[in-house]
């Protein structure tokens, strides 16, 4: 009798938790999403610009992110802190083999590999970032908004992806010509 009662309780609790578990898949609206990147020189001078998504989706369970994949269109790379010829030169240089080799690698990907850890409204995620065909683990934070929106923050070390130009990880004695390895990204997401 005890075994039967325990089995009934276990089955009931399992079915109840399944019934109240809510799963959802959200697809990014590429035209409403924006990736703002920031690169900084040793002198404190910062360049910034934008990238766009080719596609993106997340999987939610009970409001927590449990997976997802994003594809970034590297050909969309733009510089927003400069104008005219200086803007065009820096965009061309960032797309070249000195930096992101966009002709060879027109996409970068981020795959969420571990479900979120929650700290207040902030979900901390772990994943794999692939740039120039090179994959490394990365962590980042995301805050889900009320109306199918989200804000994410991610910083990655460009030297891990063989982005070598004026990097202190590859060259010595760069002085004030050094460009810091960390690239910071602020991502505004809108879901369909």
Secondary structure, 3 states (H helix, E strand, C coil): CHHHHHHHHHHHHHHHHHHHCCEEEEEECHHHCEEEEEEEECCCCEEEEEEEEEEEEEEEECCEEEEEEEEEEEEEEEECCCCHHHHHHHHHHHHCCCCCCCCCCCEEEEEEEEEEEEECCEEEEEEEEEECCEEEEEEEEEEECCCCEEEEEEEEEHHHHCCCCCCCCCCCCCHHHCECCEEEEEEEEEEC
